[in-house]
Amino acid sequence: MPGLDSTVEAHHNSILKYANHDSLCLVMVSCEDGDIDINTLQFVKEMQEYQKNVALMITKSDLNPSGAEEVAAHARKTVEYYTGSSCPTAVCSASED
């Protein structure tokens, strides 16, 4: 599926098309970035308004191992503040330690 930051309208429409058929939207947030961006927040809010289950997956935790849980907690709090709803959050890494 196209990324949320795409500036192509067809990509946005494609995302919404997929989201309308799914029961869970798993939104990836890079631990490397350290924060959730406004486009992702808007998408999460929109999906919650459509009564979709949304979860955050904090990826690339191997690139920020000491701060991964902090990034996850901050992203979760930011979503709750912005949307007024909670959002389950998990941390993952491609590397196995």
TIRO-2110 file (N, C-alpha, C; in Angstrom, 1 decimal):
// TIRO-2110
0.9, -1.2, 0.0, N, 1, A
0.0, 0.0, 0.0, CA, 1, A
0.9, 1.2, 0.0, C, 1, A
0.5, 2.3, -0.6, N, 2, A
1.3, 3.5, -0.7, CA, 2, A
1.5, 4.1, 0.7, C, 2, A
2.5, 4.8, 0.9, N, 3, A
2.8, 5.5, 2.2, CA, 3, A
1.8, 6.7, 2.4, C, 3, A
1.6, 7.0, 3.7, N, 4, A
0.7, 8.1, 4.0, CA, 4, A
1.2, 9.5, 3.6, C, 4, A
2.5, 9.6, 3.4, N, 5, A
3.1, 10.9, 3.0, CA, 5, A
3.1, 11.1, 1.5, C, 5, A
2.5, 10.3, 0.8, N, 6, A
2.5, 10.4, -0.7, CA, 6, A
1.6, 11.7, -1.0, C, 6, A
2.1, 12.4, -2.0, N, 7, A
1.4, 13.6, -2.4, CA, 7, A
0.5, 13.3, -3.6, C, 7, A
0.4, 12.1, -4.0, N, 8, A
-0.4, 11.7, -5.2, CA, 8, A
-1.8, 11.4, -4.7, C, 8, A
-2.8, 12.1, -5.2, N, 9, A
-4.2, 11.9, -4.7, CA, 9, A
-4.6, 10.4, -4.9, C, 9, A
-4.2, 9.8, -6.0, N, 10, A
-4.6, 8.4, -6.2, CA, 10, A
-4.1, 7.5, -5.1, C, 10, A
-2.9, 7.8, -4.6, N, 11, A
-2.4, 7.0, -3.5, CA, 11, A
-3.3, 7.1, -2.2, C, 11, A
-3.7, 8.3, -1.9, N, 12, A
-4.6, 8.5, -0.8, CA, 12, A
-5.9, 7.8, -1.0, C, 12, A
-6.5, 7.9, -2.2, N, 13, A
-7.7, 7.2, -2.5, CA, 13, A
-7.5, 5.7, -2.4, C, 13, A
-6.4, 5.2, -2.8, N, 14, A
-6.1, 3.8, -2.7, CA, 14, A
-6.0, 3.3, -1.2, C, 14, A
-5.4, 4.1, -0.4, N, 15, A
-5.3, 3.8, 1.0, CA, 15, A
-6.7, 3.7, 1.6, C, 15, A
-7.6, 4.7, 1.3, N, 16, A
-9.0, 4.7, 1.8, CA, 16, A
-9.7, 3.5, 1.3, C, 16, A
-9.5, 3.1, 0.1, N, 17, A
-10.2, 1.9, -0.5, CA, 17, A
-9.8, 0.7, 0.3, C, 17, A
-8.5, 0.5, 0.5, N, 18, A
-8.1, -0.7, 1.3, CA, 18, A
-8.6, -0.6, 2.7, C, 18, A
-8.6, 0.5, 3.3, N, 19, A
-9.0, 0.7, 4.7, CA, 19, A
-10.5, 0.4, 4.9, C, 19, A
-11.3, 0.6, 3.9, N, 20, A
-12.7, 0.3, 4.0, CA, 20, A
-13.0, -1.1, 4.0, C, 20, A
-12.1, -2.0, 3.6, N, 21, A
-12.3, -3.4, 3.6, CA, 21, A
-11.6, -4.2, 4.7, C, 21, A
-10.8, -3.5, 5.4, N, 22, A
-10.0, -4.1, 6.5, CA, 22, A
-10.7, -3.9, 7.8, C, 22, A
-10.4, -4.9, 8.7, N, 23, A
-10.9, -4.8, 10.1, CA, 23, A
-9.9, -4.2, 11.0, C, 23, A
-8.6, -4.1, 10.6, N, 24, A
-7.5, -3.5, 11.4, CA, 24, A
-6.6, -2.8, 10.5, C, 24, A
-6.3, -1.6, 10.9, N, 25, A
-5.3, -0.7, 10.2, CA, 25, A
-4.1, -0.7, 11.1, C, 25, A
-3.0, -1.3, 10.6, N, 26, A
-1.7, -1.3, 11.3, CA, 26, A
-0.9, -0.2, 10.7, C, 26, A
-0.6, 0.9, 11.5, N, 27, A
0.1, 2.0, 11.1, CA, 27, A
1.5, 2.0, 11.5, C, 27, A
2.4, 2.0, 10.6, N, 28, A
3.9, 1.9, 10.9, CA, 28, A
4.4, 3.3, 11.2, C, 28, A
5.2, 3.4, 12.3, N, 29, A
5.9, 4.7, 12.6, CA, 29, A
7.3, 4.3, 12.9, C, 29, A
8.2, 5.0, 12.2, N, 30, A
9.6, 4.7, 12.3, CA, 30, A
10.2, 5.2, 13.7, C, 30, A
10.8, 4.3, 14.4, N, 31, A
11.5, 4.7, 15.6, CA, 31, A
12.6, 5.7, 15.3, C, 31, A
13.2, 5.5, 14.2, N, 32, A
14.3, 6.4, 13.7, CA, 32, A
13.9, 7.9, 13.7, C, 32, A
12.6, 8.1, 13.3, N, 33, A
12.1, 9.5, 13.2, CA, 33, A
11.8, 10.0, 14.6, C, 33, A
11.5, 9.2, 15.5, N, 34, A
11.3, 9.6, 16.9, CA, 34, A
10.0, 10.2, 17.3, C, 34, A
9.1, 10.3, 16.3, N, 35, A
7.8, 11.0, 16.5, CA, 35, A
6.8, 10.6, 15.4, C, 35, A
5.6, 10.8, 15.7, N, 36, A
4.5, 10.5, 14.7, CA, 36, A
4.2, 11.8, 14.0, C, 36, A
4.1, 11.8, 12.7, N, 37, A
3.9, 13.0, 12.0, CA, 37, A
2.4, 13.4, 11.8, C, 37, A
2.1, 14.6, 11.4, N, 38, A
0.7, 15.1, 11.3, CA, 38, A
-0.1, 14.3, 10.3, C, 38, A
0.5, 13.9, 9.2, N, 39, A
-0.2, 13.1, 8.2, CA, 39, A
-0.7, 11.8, 8.8, C, 39, A
0.2, 11.1, 9.6, N, 40, A
-0.2, 9.9, 10.2, CA, 40, A
-1.3, 10.1, 11.2, C, 40, A
-1.1, 11.1, 12.0, N, 41, A
-2.2, 11.5, 13.0, CA, 41, A
-3.5, 11.7, 12.4, C, 41, A
-3.6, 12.4, 11.3, N, 42, A
-4.8, 12.7, 10.6, CA, 42, A
-5.4, 11.4, 10.0, C, 42, A
-4.5, 10.5, 9.5, N, 43, A
-5.0, 9.2, 9.0, CA, 43, A
-5.6, 8.3, 10.2, C, 43, A
-4.9, 8.3, 11.3, N, 44, A
-5.4, 7.5, 12.4, CA, 44, A
-6.8, 8.1, 12.9, C, 44, A
-6.9, 9.4, 13.0, N, 45, A
-8.1, 10.0, 13.4, CA, 45, A
-9.2, 9.7, 12.4, C, 45, A
-9.0, 9.7, 11.1, N, 46, A
-10.0, 9.4, 10.1, CA, 46, A
-10.4, 8.0, 10.2, C, 46, A
-9.5, 7.1, 10.4, N, 47, A
-9.8, 5.6, 10.5, CA, 47, A
-10.7, 5.4, 11.8, C, 47, A
-10.3, 6.1, 12.9, N, 48, A
-11.1, 5.9, 14.1, CA, 48, A
-12.5, 6.5, 13.9, C, 48, A
-12.6, 7.6, 13.2, N, 49, A
-14.0, 8.1, 12.9, CA, 49, A
-14.8, 7.2, 12.1, C, 49, A
-14.2, 6.3, 11.2, N, 50, A
-14.9, 5.3, 10.5, CA, 50, A
-15.1, 4.0, 11.3, C, 50, A
-14.7, 4.1, 12.6, N, 51, A
-14.9, 3.0, 13.5, CA, 51, A
-14.0, 1.8, 13.1, C, 51, A
-12.8, 2.1, 12.6, N, 52, A
-11.8, 1.1, 12.3, CA, 52, A
-10.9, 0.9, 13.5, C, 52, A
-10.5, -0.4, 13.6, N, 53, A
-9.5, -0.7, 14.6, CA, 53, A
-8.1, -0.2, 14.1, C, 53, A
-7.4, 0.5, 14.9, N, 54, A
-6.1, 1.1, 14.5, CA, 54, A
-5.1, 0.7, 15.6, C, 54, A
-3.9, 0.3, 15.1, N, 55, A
-2.8, 0.0, 16.0, CA, 55, A
-1.6, 0.6, 15.4, C, 55, A
-0.7, 1.1, 16.3, N, 56, A
0.6, 1.6, 15.9, CA, 56, A
1.7, 0.5, 16.0, C, 56, A
2.5, 0.4, 15.1, N, 57, A
3.7, -0.4, 15.1, CA, 57, A
4.9, 0.5, 15.0, C, 57, A
5.7, 0.5, 16.1, N, 58, A
6.9, 1.3, 16.0, CA, 58, A
8.0, 0.4, 15.4, C, 58, A
8.5, 0.8, 14.2, N, 59, A
9.5, 0.0, 13.5, CA, 59, A
10.9, 0.5, 13.7, C, 59, A
11.8, -0.3, 13.2, N, 60, A
13.2, 0.1, 13.3, CA, 60, A
13.8, 0.4, 14.7, C, 60, A
13.3, -0.4, 15.6, N, 61, A
13.7, -0.1, 17.0, CA, 61, A
15.2, -0.4, 17.2, C, 61, A
15.8, -1.2, 16.3, N, 62, A
17.2, -1.5, 16.4, CA, 62, A
18.0, -0.3, 16.1, C, 62, A
17.4, 0.7, 15.5, N, 63, A
18.2, 2.0, 15.2, CA, 63, A
18.1, 3.0, 16.3, C, 63, A
17.3, 2.7, 17.3, N, 64, A
17.1, 3.5, 18.5, CA, 64, A
16.8, 2.6, 19.7, C, 64, A
17.6, 1.7, 20.0, N, 65, A
17.3, 0.7, 21.0, CA, 65, A
17.0, 1.2, 22.4, C, 65, A
17.7, 2.3, 22.8, N, 66, A
17.5, 2.8, 24.2, CA, 66, A
16.2, 3.7, 24.2, C, 66, A
15.8, 4.1, 23.1, N, 67, A
14.6, 5.1, 23.1, CA, 67, A
13.3, 4.5, 22.5, C, 67, A
13.4, 3.2, 22.1, N, 68, A
12.2, 2.7, 21.4, CA, 68, A
10.9, 2.7, 22.2, C, 68, A
11.0, 2.4, 23.4, N, 69, A
9.8, 2.4, 24.3, CA, 69, A
9.3, 3.8, 24.6, C, 69, A
10.3, 4.8, 24.6, N, 70, A
9.9, 6.2, 24.8, CA, 70, A
9.2, 6.7, 23.6, C, 70, A
9.7, 6.3, 22.4, N, 71, A
9.0, 6.7, 21.1, CA, 71, A
7.6, 6.2, 21.1, C, 71, A
7.5, 4.9, 21.5, N, 72, A
6.2, 4.2, 21.5, CA, 72, A
5.2, 4.9, 22.4, C, 72, A
5.7, 5.2, 23.6, N, 73, A
4.8, 5.9, 24.6, CA, 73, A
4.4, 7.3, 24.2, C, 73, A
5.4, 8.0, 23.6, N, 74, A
5.1, 9.4, 23.1, CA, 74, A
4.1, 9.3, 21.9, C, 74, A
4.3, 8.4, 21.0, N, 75, A
3.3, 8.2, 19.9, CA, 75, A
1.9, 7.9, 20.4, C, 75, A
1.9, 7.0, 21.3, N, 76, A
0.6, 6.6, 21.9, CA, 76, A
-0.1, 7.8, 22.6, C, 76, A
0.6, 8.6, 23.3, N, 77, A
0.1, 9.8, 24.0, CA, 77, A
-0.3, 10.8, 23.0, C, 77, A
0.5, 11.0, 21.9, N, 78, A
0.1, 12.0, 20.9, CA, 78, A
-1.2, 11.6, 20.2, C, 78, A
-1.3, 10.3, 19.9, N, 79, A
-2.6, 9.9, 19.2, CA, 79, A
-3.7, 10.1, 20.1, C, 79, A
-3.6, 9.8, 21.4, N, 80, A
-4.7, 9.9, 22.3, CA, 80, A
-5.1, 11.4, 22.5, C, 80, A
-4.1, 12.3, 22.5, N, 81, A
-4.4, 13.7, 22.7, CA, 81, A
-5.0, 14.2, 21.4, C, 81, A
-4.5, 13.9, 20.2, N, 82, A
-5.0, 14.4, 19.0, CA, 82, A
-6.4, 13.8, 18.6, C, 82, A
-6.6, 12.5, 18.9, N, 83, A
-7.9, 11.9, 18.4, CA, 83, A
-8.9, 11.8, 19.5, C, 83, A
-8.4, 11.8, 20.8, N, 84, A
-9.4, 11.6, 21.9, CA, 84, A
-9.6, 10.1, 22.2, C, 84, A
-8.9, 9.2, 21.4, N, 85, A
-9.1, 7.8, 21.6, CA, 85, A
-7.7, 7.1, 21.8, C, 85, A
-7.8, 6.0, 22.5, N, 86, A
-6.5, 5.3, 22.7, CA, 86, A
-6.2, 4.4, 21.5, C, 86, A
-4.9, 4.0, 21.4, N, 87, A
-4.5, 3.3, 20.2, CA, 87, A
-3.4, 2.3, 20.7, C, 87, A
-3.6, 1.0, 20.6, N, 88, A
-2.6, 0.0, 21.0, CA, 88, A
-1.3, 0.3, 20.2, C, 88, A
-0.2, 0.1, 20.9, N, 89, A
1.1, 0.4, 20.3, CA, 89, A
2.1, -0.8, 20.6, C, 89, A
2.9, -1.2, 19.6, N, 90, A
3.9, -2.2, 19.8, CA, 90, A
5.2, -1.8, 19.2, C, 90, A
6.3, -2.4, 19.6, N, 91, A
7.6, -2.1, 19.1, CA, 91, A
8.1, -3.3, 18.4, C, 91, A
8.8, -3.1, 17.2, N, 92, A
9.4, -4.2, 16.5, CA, 92, A
10.7, -3.8, 15.9, C, 92, A
11.5, -4.9, 15.5, N, 93, A
12.7, -4.7, 14.9, CA, 93, A
13.0, -5.8, 13.9, C, 93, A
13.6, -5.5, 12.8, N, 94, A
13.9, -6.5, 11.8, CA, 94, A
15.1, -7.4, 12.3, C, 94, A
15.9, -6.9, 13.1, N, 95, A
17.1, -7.6, 13.6, CA, 95, A
16.7, -8.4, 14.9, C, 95, A
17.3, -9.5, 15.1, N, 96, A
17.0, -10.3, 16.3, CA, 96, A
18.2, -10.2, 17.2, C, 96, A
18.0, -9.7, 18.4, N, 97, A
19.1, -9.5, 19.4, CA, 97, A
19.2, -10.7, 20.3, C, 97, A
END
